[in-house]
């Protein structure tokens, strides 16, 4: 009996670690970096720095340190996904890890939550934000004053990008690469000109002004790190297209590491460039008045009236890049669920020519459109944030479970400072979830209710479907 169990475990290990796939492996290292960095670098680069600075007691040096710490925490989290992705290069990413670690029920609850809220909500939120960014370029137009027109435009963009990604991962990846480069041009322009043309000599002392002690500073830093987590959001999405990445055991970890390190450097340098351009008194006045768009103001100082246009264009390109990345990646989870016979079977089919999960892409678009029609941007953002925190914590802990369950599987990359780092990351996720619940309890309750609805649906429908198959 034990021999049969051992043989079954070995076969399972071989199946999970195999790079055989029905997909086309057409995404290289740069394509993987474009997916992650493209999703991570959004419009938040222009205003989250103000939030971080406020939480750090208006200490410029402390704020930059917090950005570095946030990047390091994100990198440590990314290393968990690097180990998992290189070890199990399967479409669906976190769904696969949850299934193998905790069973199909937990995995289905996660996948269903993403289907209804998390992933579809991200696409919907980005589509709405994209329309708002377009509207900012034409403030006097009827489009800028009409929420209905903006939502309609967002729906059109979801449909267009869905169509693009149906015609092959190569086409979707090419679009991602092009817009990744395009959006970096205005951001790099502001950054480089700020560093070179800025005349301020920012005080980078680490202690905030006023009578503060070390425990208070540590508390400020922790609160500031939470804000940076929103700026780094999106680092875990590459694993969803693991079966379409060339040489996944090498390129998944490299893409994750390069993306997070590069984005961290960008955020730190961009904020320092802002400090070089804006006088400290101006920064304080802006934040005190509730205006956190320090990057926008820096562009205005550097380029005059053209500064606002440069920022608006950068925001449009950044959001479009993020939106395409999400449309590309998220439907792969529904495909993986369907292949397990734990979701609608039609979602587990690939296009015969383009080898893309065409039905999953279409259904993802339809759910996202429904959310665009029924929720505003703030509600969508809260739904997305709370929905993934608990399941992300479970994915991190899955690294520890797999070390025991599959000790002989090849691990090209391993989590650093194991297992202490895993516990630290989980604690951070729990803290974020608690903070979100306090700030927006009603939306958080919805975020808790949806996985429970998913569990009931699994027991009543999909479990029976799988047993009958």
CORSUL-V674447 format. One record per pair of residues at least 4 apart in sequence whose C-alpha atoms are under 6 Angstrom apart, sorted by sequence separation. I is the first residue (numbers start at 0). J is the second residue. If there is no record, write none. Layout:
i=I j=J
i=I j=J
This chain:
i=13 j=17
i=26 j=30
i=32 j=36
i=33 j=37
i=36 j=40
i=43 j=47
i=53 j=57
i=80 j=84
i=81 j=85
i=83 j=87
i=84 j=88
i=91 j=95
i=97 j=101
i=98 j=102
i=103 j=107
i=107 j=111
i=112 j=116
i=113 j=117
i=116 j=120
i=120 j=124
i=125 j=129
i=157 j=161
i=168 j=172
i=175 j=179
i=178 j=182
i=183 j=187
i=187 j=191
i=188 j=192
i=189 j=193
i=192 j=196
i=193 j=197
i=246 j=250
i=247 j=251
i=250 j=254
i=253 j=257
i=254 j=258
i=257 j=261
i=258 j=262
i=259 j=263
i=265 j=269
i=283 j=287
i=286 j=290
i=298 j=302
i=299 j=303
i=302 j=306
i=313 j=317
i=325 j=329
i=337 j=341
i=350 j=354
i=359 j=363
i=370 j=374
i=382 j=386
i=387 j=391
i=401 j=405
i=402 j=406
i=416 j=420
i=435 j=439
i=436 j=440
i=456 j=460
i=457 j=461
i=458 j=462
i=52 j=57
i=98 j=103
i=113 j=118
i=114 j=119
i=138 j=143
i=285 j=290
i=286 j=291
i=336 j=341
i=337 j=342
i=349 j=354
i=350 j=355
i=457 j=462
i=142 j=148
i=336 j=342
i=337 j=343
i=349 j=355
i=55 j=62
i=164 j=171
i=299 j=306
i=337 j=344
i=349 j=356
i=350 j=357
i=436 j=443
i=98 j=106
i=298 j=306
i=348 j=356
i=97 j=106
i=134 j=143
i=337 j=346
i=338 j=347
i=52 j=62
i=337 j=347
i=94 j=106
i=334 j=346
i=346 j=358
i=334 j=347
i=346 j=359
i=130 j=149
i=276 j=297
i=130 j=153
i=273 j=297
i=127 j=153
i=126 j=153
i=330 j=359
i=330 j=360
i=392 j=425
i=388 j=428
i=386 j=446
i=16 j=86
i=16 j=87
i=15 j=87
i=201 j=274
i=199 j=275
i=199 j=276
i=194 j=272
i=197 j=275
i=190 j=269
i=193 j=272
i=197 j=276
i=190 j=272
i=193 j=276
i=239 j=328
i=239 j=331
i=341 j=461
i=340 j=465
i=185 j=313
i=182 j=313
i=182 j=316
i=182 j=317
i=37 j=179
i=178 j=320
i=33 j=176
i=60 j=203
i=25 j=169
i=59 j=203
i=60 j=204
i=61 j=205
i=60 j=205
i=92 j=238
i=92 j=239
i=91 j=239
i=58 j=207
i=90 j=239
i=90 j=240
i=56 j=207
i=90 j=241
i=89 j=241
i=90 j=242
i=88 j=241
i=89 j=242
i=84 j=238
i=88 j=242
i=69 j=224
i=69 j=227
i=65 j=224
i=85 j=248
i=55 j=219
i=54 j=219
i=54 j=223
i=81 j=252
i=51 j=223
i=51 j=226
i=132 j=315
i=74 j=259
i=167 j=353
i=166 j=353
i=167 j=355
i=129 j=318
i=165 j=355
i=39 j=231
i=165 j=357
i=39 j=232
i=70 j=263
i=39 j=233
i=38 j=233
i=125 j=322
i=35 j=234
i=154 j=368
i=25 j=243
i=26 j=244
i=27 j=245
i=24 j=243
i=26 j=245
i=23 j=243
i=24 j=244
i=22 j=243
i=24 j=245
i=28 j=250
i=32 j=254
i=36 j=258
i=31 j=254
i=28 j=254
i=32 j=258
i=91 j=331
i=90 j=331
i=91 j=332
i=49 j=291
i=91 j=335
i=123 j=367
i=46 j=291
i=46 j=292
i=45 j=292
i=119 j=367
i=123 j=371
i=45 j=294
i=124 j=376
i=124 j=379
i=120 j=379
i=120 j=383
i=117 j=383
i=117 j=386
i=42 j=314
i=41 j=317
i=41 j=318
i=37 j=320
i=38 j=321
i=37 j=321
i=38 j=324
i=34 j=324
i=100 j=397
i=86 j=410
i=82 j=412
i=82 j=413
i=22 j=354
i=79 j=414
i=78 j=414
i=112 j=449
i=112 j=450
i=108 j=450
i=111 j=453
i=108 j=453
i=108 j=454
